């Protein structure tokens, strides 16, 4: 049995400390995931809170089959999509102006912004696997479970994402920040 099973069992029995342990265990992972998807600290915090609120709001009907962390990622991913739709008005020209204004910053920061921008331009299904694999360090199997797709499709999407990113970012820069 995994640790989630015992935590969930304790939570269902009304153990408040188990709820705290559960949130402490997954909060930073879910926050980081939301931050990478939304690129805004405050939105990421709100969506992370909403993820746990949603999880515990439906907790009585939750039956533990796989990792609870994967279920949290699914909830967070859906909430991030909703948040993104709300704030879609941000035009690409505003994002480009932000990059131009950062000329005085170090090359590493500009590279990070470039990579994030290129990742945001990937098709949604590719962007999702890149975030989960490279930024959340999830295994292909876990990503497949979260997204409800085959492992082979996850591997394909990661491979294609790497190709697209390498083609869109200068080879010299990629040497320093390799996928």
SEVOMAR-955089 format. One line per 5 residues: number of its first residue (from 1); their letters; for each residue x, y, z of C-alpha. Coordinates in Angstrom, 3 decimals. Example, Ala and Ser with C-alpha at 12.3 -4.5 7.8 and 13.67 -1.06 7.14 Angstrom:
BEGIN
1) AS) 12.300:-4.500:7.800 | 13.670:-1.060:7.140
//
This chain:
BEGIN
1) XXXXX) 0.000:0.000:0.000 | 1.206:3.507:-0.713 | 1.363:6.352:1.806 | -1.617:8.050:0.154 | -3.812:5.094:1.002
6) XXXXX) -3.108:5.446:4.715 | -3.419:9.238:4.655 | -6.753:9.030:2.830 | -7.962:6.410:5.269 | -7.019:8.598:8.234
11) XXXXX) -8.677:11.628:6.624 | -11.890:9.670:6.018 | -11.851:8.766:9.711 | -11.743:12.488:10.562 | -8.068:12.827:11.464
16) XXXXX) -7.296:16.558:11.067 | -3.535:16.017:11.211 | -3.803:13.692:8.210 | -5.407:16.527:6.216 | -2.511:18.809:7.163
21) XXXXX) 0.009:16.116:6.232 | -1.702:15.578:2.882 | -1.693:19.276:2.007 | 1.927:19.715:3.140 | 2.934:16.702:1.091
26) XXXXX) 1.517:17.956:-2.218 | 1.102:21.718:-1.928 | 4.470:22.726:-3.410 | 4.202:20.267:-6.325 | 0.735:21.511:-7.246
31) XXXXX) 1.759:25.152:-6.777 | 4.815:24.719:-9.034 | 2.690:23.025:-11.679 | 0.140:25.858:-11.579 | 2.883:28.467:-11.663
36) XXXXX) 4.460:26.930:-14.768 | 1.087:26.826:-16.470 | -0.042:30.327:-15.480 | 3.254:32.217:-15.031 | 1.707:34.292:-12.283
41) XXXXX) 2.472:33.785:-8.604 | -0.892:35.013:-7.320 | -2.963:33.073:-9.832 | -0.922:29.963:-9.092 | -1.577:30.338:-5.361
46) XXXXX) -5.300:30.842:-5.951 | -5.556:27.848:-8.267 | -3.535:25.696:-5.867 | -5.908:26.598:-3.050 | -8.877:25.904:-5.323
51) XXXXX) -7.382:22.525:-6.229 | -7.307:21.400:-2.609 | -10.704:22.969:-1.907 | -12.129:21.059:-4.863 | -10.447:17.827:-3.755
56) XXXXX) -11.773:18.075:-0.207 | -15.153:19.336:-1.414 | -15.676:16.023:-3.199 | -13.697:13.966:-0.720 | -16.653:11.970:0.574
61) XXXXX) -17.125:10.443:-2.891 | -13.388:9.994:-3.552 | -12.258:6.392:-3.749 | -8.521:5.877:-3.708 | -7.403:3.772:-6.668
66) XXXXX) -4.174:5.343:-7.890 | -1.964:8.107:-6.585 | -3.899:11.003:-5.082 | -1.180:13.277:-6.476 | -2.227:12.378:-10.019
71) XXXXX) -5.818:13.258:-9.207 | -4.665:16.607:-7.802 | -2.777:17.276:-11.056 | -5.930:16.579:-13.055 | -7.942:19.003:-10.913
76) XXXXX) -5.175:21.639:-11.076 | -4.834:21.230:-14.851 | -8.558:21.800:-15.361 | -8.571:24.827:-13.061 | -5.529:26.265:-14.857
81) XXXXX) -7.317:25.887:-18.194 | -10.300:27.760:-16.779 | -8.035:30.489:-15.401 | -6.207:30.761:-18.711 | -9.495:31.225:-20.549
86) XXXXX) -10.414:34.052:-18.166 | -7.148:35.896:-18.813 | -6.725:35.140:-22.489 | -6.884:38.866:-23.312 | -3.148:39.241:-22.750
91) XXXXX) -1.861:39.712:-26.270 | 1.326:38.237:-27.619 | 2.601:41.760:-28.347 | 2.476:42.581:-24.622 | 4.482:39.446:-23.878
96) XXXXX) 7.055:40.388:-26.533 | 7.336:43.909:-25.096 | 8.100:42.371:-21.711 | 11.024:40.491:-23.229 | 12.341:43.612:-24.996
101) XXXXX) 12.284:45.529:-21.697 | 14.581:42.930:-20.113 | 17.702:43.786:-22.147 | 19.695:44.662:-19.029 | 18.998:41.291:-17.414
106) XXXXX) 21.414:38.413:-17.479 | 21.436:35.950:-20.350 | 20.113:33.142:-18.149 | 16.961:35.048:-17.306 | 16.332:35.948:-20.940
111) XXXXX) 16.883:32.329:-21.908 | 14.435:31.136:-19.255 | 11.814:33.580:-20.496 | 12.466:32.482:-24.093 | 12.047:28.849:-23.178
116) XXXXX) 8.855:29.539:-21.230 | 7.535:31.563:-24.154 | 8.370:28.800:-26.603 | 6.760:26.238:-24.330 | 3.628:28.392:-24.179
121) XXXXX) 3.507:28.354:-27.989 | 3.492:24.573:-28.133 | 0.150:22.923:-28.814 | -1.692:22.315:-25.530 | -1.180:18.539:-25.547
126) XXXXX) 2.594:18.969:-26.035 | 2.857:21.782:-23.495 | 1.108:19.656:-20.885 | 3.552:16.740:-21.169 | 6.575:19.094:-21.129
131) XXXXX) 5.372:20.730:-17.916 | 4.592:17.438:-16.234 | 7.765:15.663:-17.363 | 10.449:18.346:-17.194 | 9.125:20.724:-14.559
136) XXXXX) 7.271:18.317:-12.276 | 9.641:15.350:-12.816 | 6.812:12.916:-13.412 | 7.413:9.619:-15.133 | 5.782:8.784:-18.454
141) XXXXX) 3.452:6.316:-16.725 | 2.252:8.965:-14.267 | 1.692:11.473:-17.062 | -0.288:8.876:-19.010 | -2.516:8.300:-15.961
146) XXXXX) -3.049:12.028:-15.372 | -3.898:12.776:-18.996 | -5.739:9.516:-19.638 | -3.591:8.559:-22.644 | -1.178:5.771:-23.643
151) XXXXX) 2.430:5.844:-22.452 | 3.535:5.623:-26.092 | 1.578:8.801:-26.850 | 3.263:10.537:-23.897 | 6.688:9.497:-25.218
156) XXXXX) 5.771:10.718:-28.702 | 4.579:14.085:-27.385 | 7.740:14.563:-25.302 | 9.902:13.683:-28.304 | 8.010:16.004:-30.655
161) XXXXX) 8.054:18.800:-28.076 | 11.821:18.530:-27.798 | 12.159:18.761:-31.579 | 9.862:21.773:-31.789 | 11.637:23.555:-28.943
166) XXXXX) 15.101:22.856:-30.325 | 14.067:24.215:-33.713 | 12.557:27.374:-32.256 | 15.315:28.327:-29.817 | 18.851:29.128:-30.859
171) XXXXX) 21.088:26.031:-30.703 | 23.723:27.931:-28.709 | 21.204:28.800:-26.001 | 19.898:25.265:-25.894 | 23.393:24.025:-25.100
176) XXXX) 23.163:25.834:-21.762 | 19.599:24.744:-20.972 | 19.248:21.335:-22.473 | 16.141:19.183:-22.297
//
